[in-house]
């Protein structure tokens, strides 16, 4: 809150820290000006559901709420508890715990927010008002659509009452804010248990509410707040205001040293009753401590441990797709997937395969990597894995030319880490079919050109590479033709198939076929992609307008992948071009500043943002392949990667606190944009930090000092 000393503190494990075990970092008071809104927090439940908001309680996004439940298709993630009006009332009168504008209680002063901290990634607020000190905590039990909001009176004398008004508008979490709320909701009281249901939507579970830990009662007082404004939505060009409904108010006595919890859930009452608030907190802390303890040794520092916790937010049981679970369980397996980013992304094939190593293998969750690979394998069609699963849908969309090729790379990383050759042997027939489909030609114009053996792709109206922005019918970076990273991935996949044909099947004939395909790709790639004028690689050849010589980061994959398609004699030149034109403190730019299409800022409405999405915008995830390539070319100069690692570590105290944003503006002050918590940003930072820390033998904090 304005004028207060607010601190972010991270409780780490195995990290150098003060005696009490807390590593402290002060949040910059100007951090709001450097982000799209106030600093945010995020807590997830392992199903894709979540709770999130801003540090100060100001609601700025349609996605901010205390309970976004992950429901089965066709619903998907659904906003069930939008907000709470939080008042504490003592002898000095009432005080608000949130900055959210509220005409009904505008007369009440704001309590002072003395501290905001993360404890193992879980948010904790410390408030003070008129000698009273309160702590507020939020936890979502793993694999439950339940939230516990816990208030503890830490200090102060005299009577103190907590008043909580739940505010709701049941809707899809990214749905319109302007839907009607008149006469839709009914309240049922069941002896201290309360249920709010949408009488017009009989299939939607009710929101179940109760107070635990204190003498309390509920006052029925139906009210509506009109035209609640969501400032970040407004800045992004979306509908930005709507109404909320409250059935009434909980009133509970706050006793010194004791806690009061609001429990909100869409689970049944037996499931809700299985955990007390204290047990829910202890169980979640224990689960998170285990996650940190099993992670790569290079991640046992304060910053890296925080990223291990952040990684957990993206690994989910896909609650919306019941078929996944039924099919996996029938084979004695488990279903898993990766949410690409919060708040609006679902699971994307490309993001999942790129993120898999950092989120699961490096963090010690190798078994779950196998679950993810086998889950996606079930969805292969026409030689392609899904590009994405739309919210609330059981069927994927397949418009991608690279996600399937990343599947080969992710499988290699998994088998190397796990030794699970049984899964590899089960996947090999599928992978062999994928190769044949690509050679013969499959959907969206994906095919091997018989003239040079290179992989081409492109179809009108589709964006098939990771640079996938689209404005209406305009594909901003179509990259149709032979894209540089697609062919680097294709070559890597062929070499892997050559290896596996021998190691897993002792099939020299199959190995010879893959070898011949790969040899031809390598010969053609080095002959055709080299741009002598720029001393680097074309981004696309044989495109709609010939060869595209824009300097983009995609060429780095010709070096970074385990089987590098580019001749080593040219590695250093490519690395230098990328370093000089694209490297920043937060990752790689998507386009060189000298290009006429370069956009230094990602801001404005959807059209303006998408036109800038891959035209200069910084992508943190690209620090991973850049590190891999740099390590090959300059193995004795790994220290030069440290500035970016340090910057990303410092970024954990802004935007979504404890996580890494999707993108950054291309120029200082490098404002974070897009999703405030992105899977591949976190995954590749984890991978780089683990490698750098192991090589140096110290943590990133020591480097920063």
N, C-alpha and C positions, 0 to 999 in steps of 0.2 A: 504494500500500500504506500502511497506517496509519503515520503519523509521518514519511513521506518527503515530500520536496519534489518533487512531480511537476508538470511543465510541459507545456502544449500549445503547440506552435509551428506556425505556418503559413508555408510558403515560398510567397510570392506572386510575381506577375509584374506589373511596371509600377506597383508600389505604393510609397509612401514607407516606407522600412524602414532598419534599421541597415546598416552597411557590408557585413556578410556576407550581406545579402539576406534576413534572417529577421525576421519580425514575431512577437513573443512575447506570449502571454497565459497567465497562471497559472490553472490549473483550481482553482476553489474547493474546498477540502478537504471542504466539506459538500455537495458536488454530489450525492452518492449519496442523501442524504436528500431532495433536491429532485426526484428522478426515480423511475421505477419500479424502478430497479436501478442497478448501477454504470454509469458512462459507457461508451458502446458505440462501436465502430468498424465500418465497412462498406466492403467492396471488391466491386465487381461486374464482370461479364465481358461485358456487351453482349448477352447472350443471355437474361437474366433470372436467371442463376445468380449466386452470390455466396459470399463468406466474411465472417463477422462474429463478433464476440465483445465482451467487455468489456475495458476498458483494463487491468485487473489480472489478466485470465485467468480470472476467476470465471465459470462457465457458469450463466446465469440463465434463459435461454429455450430452448425446444425448437429454435429456429431458429439457435442459435449453433453454428458449425462452421467448419472450415477449407475445406471444399469442399461446397457445395450445387450440384449439377450440374443444368443445364437440359436435360432429356431430352425426346425426342419424345413426343407423345401416344400412348398414354393415361397415361404416367407423370407428366410434368410435373417440377417441381423436386424433386430427390431428395437427401437427406442421405447423403453418401458418406464423408466424413472428419469425425467429430464433434469430436475433441479430440486433443491431444498432451500426453503427460506429458513435460515438458522438464526435464532435469537437466544441470547442468554439474558435472564432477567434477575437482577439482584436488588439489594437495598438502594443502589444508586440508579436504578432504572434499567431499561433494556439496552443491549448493544448488539449490533449486527456482526456476523462473522464473514460476510461476503461483500465484495464491492458491487455486486450485481444491482443495478438500479431497481428500486421497488417502491412505488408510490405509497403503498400502505404503511411502510415502516421507515419512510425517508427521514422522519424526525429522530430516529435512533442513531446514535453515533456508531462509528466503526470501532470494533475492538482492534487493538494494535496487533498486527501479525509480527511477532518477534522472531520467528524462525520458520523456515520451510526446509525440510530435509527428506532424503530418501534413506530408508533403512532396508537394505537388501532390495532396493528398487521400489519399496512400498512407501507412499507419501505420508508424511507426518507434518502437521501444522502445530505451532505453539502460539496461542493467543493470550493477550493480557488486557484486562479492563478493570479499572477501579479496584486493584489489588487482587483480582481473581486471575488465575492462570489455568488455561485449559489446553489439552492436547486433543487433536483430531487425527484419526487414522482411517485408512480405507483398505479393505482386503476383499478379494474375490476368491473363494475356495476353488481349487483346481478342478476343472471339468464340471462346474456347476454354474448355472445362470442365477447366481445369488451375489449380493453385495452386502457387506457389513460396514456401516459407518459408525465408528466408535469414538465417543467423547469421554475424556478422562479429566476430572478436576484435580489438577496437580497441586494447587496452592490457593489459599484464600479462606476467609472466615465469613460466617453468616449464611443465610439461606440463598440458594441459587437454583433457578429453574431453567431447563432447556426447552425451547419451543421449536418444533420442526414441522413445517408445512410441506408435504410432498406435492410437487408440481409435475403434471403429466400431459402428454399428447402422444398416445400410442401411434406409431407410424414406422415405416421402413427407415433405417437409420440415415439413409441419404435421400429420403423422400421429401416432398414439398413441406415447407413450414406452415403453409397457409390453409391447411385442411380444416374443416369445420370441427368444433368441439362442443357444439351446443347439444345438450340432451343425450350425449352418447354414453356416459359413464354411470355405472351403478356401484354402490358400496354395500358390502356385506360384513357384518361384525360377528365374530365367532369366539366370544369370550377372550378378549385380548388379542385375537387374530383378526386381521382386516384384509378384505379382498376388494380390489377395484377391477371391474371388468367393463369391456366395451360391449354394450348390449346389441350393437349392430354387427358385430363380428364374432359369431359364435365359435369359430375355430381358434381364436386367439386365447392363449392362457391368461388367467387373471394375474394382476400384480398383487402379490401377497406381502403384507407389511406387518411388522410387530416391533415392539420395544422390549429390549432385554436388559436386565440389570438394575432396574429401579422401579419405584412406585410411579405409575404413569396412567394417563387416561387420554382418550381421543375425543376431541370436540368436533362434531359435524358442523361444517361451515363452508358450504360450497361457494367457491369464488373463481373468478377468471382474471388473469392478467392479459391485457390486450397489447398487441403489437410489440412483443418482445423483440428487440433488434439484435442481430448477429453480425457484428462488424466485419469479421473476416469473410463471411459469405457475401456481404455487400461489396467488399473490395475485389472479390473474385467473380463478380458479375452474376451471382445467383439470387433467387428470391431470399430475402434477408429479414423477414419479420413474420411473426405468427403469434397465436394465442396459446396460453397454457391454462390448465384446469387443476384446481385443488379441491379434494373432498373435505378437507378440514385440517386439524392441527393436533399433533402429539405434544403433550406436556409431561415432562419427567423431572423429578428432583435429582439434582447433581450433588452428591455427598463428597466431601473431601477425601481424596485417595481412591475413589471408586469410579467405575466406568458405566456408561449408558450406551447402548448400541441400537441403532435402527437397522433392522434386517429387512431387505427388499429382495424378492425372488419371484421367479415363475416356476420354480420346482414345487413338488407336492410338500405338504406340511411335514410328513415323516422325514423326508430328506432334509428339509430346513432344520428340523429339530435334532438332527444327528450331531450338529456342531454348535457348541456355545461360541460366542464371539471370541473369547480368550483362546479356546481350542482352535478355532479357525485361523487366528493369527499365528499361534505356535506351530500349527501344521504347515502353514504356508512358508513360514520362516525356515523350518526344518527342510522343507522341499528345496528351497532356494539355496540353502547352505550346502546341500548335497550337490546341486548343480555346479556350484563354484568349486567344490572339492574334487570333482571328477574331471574338471577341465584340464586342458594342456598346461603343463608347468609354466609355460611362458605367459599364462593368463592369470597367475596368482599375484597380481598387483592390484592396487585399488581401482585404477581406471579400467584395466582389463577385466577385472571381476565384475565391474558395473556393466560392461558390454556382454559378459556371459549371461547376466540376468536379463539384459535387453534382448538377447537372442531368443530367450525362452518365450517372449511375447509372440513370436512369429510361428512357432512350431505348434500345430494344432491337430486335434482330432476333428475332421470335417463334419461337425454336428449337423449341418444342413443336408448332407448326402447320406441318408440312412443305408442306401445300397452299398456304399463303400464299406461300411462296417459289416454288414451282413455277409458280403462276399469274402472279405478278408478273414472274418471269424470262421467261416465255413472251412477255410483252408488252414486253420490254426494260426493265422497271421494277425497283424494289427494294421489299421489304417492310419496314415499320417499325411499331412500336407503342410505347406508353408504359405502363410499370408504374406503377400508382397509388400504391403505397407498399410499403416493406419493413418487416416481412418477409412478411406473409400475403396482400397484395393481388396480383391479377393485373392485366391491362389492362382498364380500365373506359372505356366510351365517353364518359361525362360528364367524368370526370377527364382523359381524353386531350384532349378538345376545349378544356376550360378551360385546361389546362396548355400546350397547343401553342405559344402565342405566346411565353410566357416561356422555355420549355425549348429551343425550336428557333429561332424567328425573332429574338428579342432576343439570343440567344447566337451568331448568325451561321450557324446550321445550317438555312438556309432550304430547301435542297433536300430535307432529311430531313422537313421539314414536309409537303412535297408527297407524299413516300412514305407518310406516315402517313394523310393524307386519302384517298389513293387506295386504301390498304389497307382502311380502314374502309368506303369506298364499296362495295366488293365484297360487303359483308355486309348491306346494307340489305334489309330485308324488311317488307312492308306499311307502307312509309313510315317505318320506324324503323331507327336504327343500334343495334347491340347495347349493352345496358347493361353487360354484362361477359362475359368468357370464363372459365368455371370452370377451375380448375387441371387440366391434363391433358386438356382437351376441345378439340375443333376447332370446335364449334358454340357460338355465343353465346346469351345470354339477353337478352330484349328488353323487360323490364319497366321502362321509363323514359319519362317524358313530356318531359324536357328535353334529354337528350343529343343528340337529332337537331337540335334548335333551336340548340344550341351549335355544331353542325357548320357551320351557315351563317355564324356569327360567325367561327369559326376559318378558314373558307375565305376570307372577306373579308380577314382579317389576312394570310393567306398570299399572296393575289394582290397586295395592296398592296405587300408587301415584295419579292416575286419578279418581278412583271410577267408571271407565267405564265398568260396568258389562254387558252392551249390547254387546260390542266387545267380551268379554269373552264368553258370551253365544253363539255368532255366531261362535267362534273358537272351542268350546267344541266338536261338532261332528267330526271336523277334527282331533282334538287331540285324541279323542277316537279311531278313525281309525288308527292314527299313532301308538298308543299303540298296537292295534291288529296286525298291520303289523309287528311290532317288535317281538311280541310273536310268531306269525306264521312263521316269517322269511321273509326277503325282500332282496333287491339287495345287492351285495358285501359281502354275507355271514353274514349279520347282522341278528341275531336271538337269542331268549332266549333258553338256554340249558335246556331241560326238566329235566335233572338230578339234577341240583342245582338252577335253576331259574335265573342264572346270564346271562348277555348279552354278547354274543360273536360276533366277527366281524373279517373279513379278506378275502381278495381275491388276488390271485396272480397278481402282477404288480401294486397294488393299495396301497396308503398310506391313511388311513381313519381317523386317529386321527390328532390332531393339530400338532403333530410332523411328518410333512409330506414331508420331503426332499426326493428327488429322483434324482439319477444320471443315466441317460440313463434308462436301465431296472432295475437298482439296487435301491430298496427301502431301504434307509439308516437305518431308525428305523421303521420296518414294524409293530411291536407291535400287530401282529395277535394273536388272542385268546381273553382273557377276560382282558381288560385294566382297571386299577384301577379307573381312572377318568370317564370312560364311565359308569361303574357300579355305581359310586357315582351319576352321572347325571341321570341315569336310575331310581335309587331309589328315588331321589328328584322328578322326573317327576311323578312317581306313587303316591307318597304321595300328590302331588298337585292335581292329578286327584281324589284321594280319598276325599280331602277337597271340591273340586269343585262339585263333584257329589252330595254332601249334600247341600252346600250353594247355588248352582245355579239351581239344579234340584230336590232337595229333593229325590234323588234316592238312597236309602239305599242298594239296590241290587248291583248297579254298584259300590258304595263305598266299599262294602264288597269284591268284586272281586279285586279292586285295592289294598285294604288293604292286602289281602292274597298274592298277587304278591309281594308287598313291604316287607311284613314280611319275606317271603322266601328269598328275595334278602339280607335283613339285616342279617339273620341267616347265610346264606352261605358266605356272604362277610366277616363277622367277623371270621368265622371258617377257611376260605381258604386263605384270603389275608394276614393274619398276618405272618410276617417273624420273628420268635423268635430270630434267630441268630443276626439279625441287629437291632431288637427292633423297626421296622417300617413296612411298607407295601411293598409287592411285587409290581413291576410296572405292570407286566402282569403275569397271571397264565394260565395254559393250552395252552401255546404258542407252536410254532414249536419246540422249544428246552426246553420245560417244563416251569418252573417258572423263570421269570426274576427278579433277586433281585438287579438290578441297583438302586442306590439312585437317584431318579428324583423328580421333584416338583409335579408330577401329584397326589401323595398321599394326598396333602394338600386339595384337593376338597372333600375328605371324611369327612372333618371337616368344611370347609368353607361354604358349601351350606346351605340354610335355614333348609333343612331336612338332617341332617348329618347321613350318613350310618354307620360310625365307632362308636363303643361303646365309650362313654366318658371316660372310665377308661384308654383308650390308647391315648387320644388326646395329653397329655403333652409329651409323648415319641416321637410321630411323629413330633410334633412341634420342639422339641429339635434337632432331627436328621436333619430336614430341615434347622433349624437355623444354626447349626454347619457346615453343609456341603454345603449349597446352597445359603444362604443369602449374598448379597453384597450391596454396596452403591447404586446400580442402579436397583435392582430387584433380582430375583432368577436365579441361574445357572440352566441349563437344565440337568446337570449331575454332580455328585460329582467328585472332583479332584482326588480322590483315584481310580477311575474306569480306567481300562486299555484303554478304548475307549475315554477317556477325551481329548478334544482339547482346549487349552487355547486361541487360536486366530482364528478369522474368517476372512480369507484373501486369496487372490489369484484368480484363475480362477473359473468358475462355479462349476467344479467338486470339487475342494479343499474347496470351501465355503460350498457347500451342505453337504460334508462329516463332516463338523464341525457345521452345522446349529443347531442341537439339541444335541450336544455332549459336552456341557459345556457352550456354548454361553449364555449370560445373556439376559433374556426377562423381560423388565420393567413391562409389563402388569401383571405379576405374583405377583407383590406387592399387588394387589387388593385382590385376594383370600388369600394370606398370612396374610394380615391385618385382614380379616374377621375371619380367624382361630385363629390368635393371640388374637384378641379381646375376643373371647369366652374363651380361656384358661387363658389369663392374662388381664382381664379387667382393672386392676389397674396399668398396665405397658404399656399403650399406648405410653408413651413418647419414648419408645425404637424403635418405627417406624420412629421417626423424622429424624434420619440421612439419611435414604433413601429419604424421602420427600424433605429434603434440597438439597441433591445431584441432584435429578431430577429437582428441581427448578433452580439450578445453571447451569444445562445442557441446559437450555433454551437460554443461551448466546453462544452456539456453535452448530456445525452441521447445522441443519435447525433452524435458529434463531427464537425463539418463539414457537418451537414445540419439540416433544420428538421422538427420533429415535426408530427404530424397535428393535434393538438388540445392545449389547455391547460385546466386548471381555471379556472372563471370568476372566482375570487377569489384575492387574494394568498395564498401566494407564486407563483401561476400555474404550478403544477406541470405539466410537459409529460407528455402521455399519448398513448395510442393507438400507431399506427405511429411509430417513432422517426425515420423518413425518409419524407416524403410529397411526392409529385410536385407537386401544386398549391400546397402551402405554399412550396416552393422556387421554383416558376415565378412566382408572383405577387410574391414578395419580389424576385426578379430584375427583373421588369418595373418595380416601383416604384423600386428602387434605381437602375436605369439612368436613369429619368426624373428622379428627384430629383438625382442626381449631375450630369446634364447641365445642369439648370436652375441648379444652384449652382456648377458648375465645379470642385468639389472632391470628394474621397472621403468616405465615411462615417466613416473614422477621424479625419479632421481635424475633422469635426463633433463627434465624441465628445470630442475633446480640448478 
